[in-house]
């Protein structure tokens, strides 16, 4: 099944997008900073969410990892 139709998979994809964009912006800030609008602005916004809400994002990563490890 596609990740867009399964809610848990959709959350996982969004969480991985936020974490990846935050990491890329920390390593190479000029890549995401030049695209603040348009379709590519989505990646800049995901990086900002990851920076500003990093404790919540990290808790969500741990919860998702535990759910995936112990899911039946």
C-alpha positions, 0 to 999 in steps of 0.5 A: 500500500502507498504511504499516502493512504496509510496514516502511520506511513504518512506520519513516518514520511513527514517525520523523515522529511523534517529530519532530513531537511533539518540535517541538510540545512545544518550541513549546507544552509545555502541549499535550502535558504535560496528556495524559500517560496514555491514548491521547493519552499516546502523543504525550507519550511520542513527544516524550520519546523525541525529547528524550532520544534526539535524536542518534539520532533525527537520525541516523535522519532523515538515514539515512531521507532518504538511503534515500528519495532514492537508493532504486530 
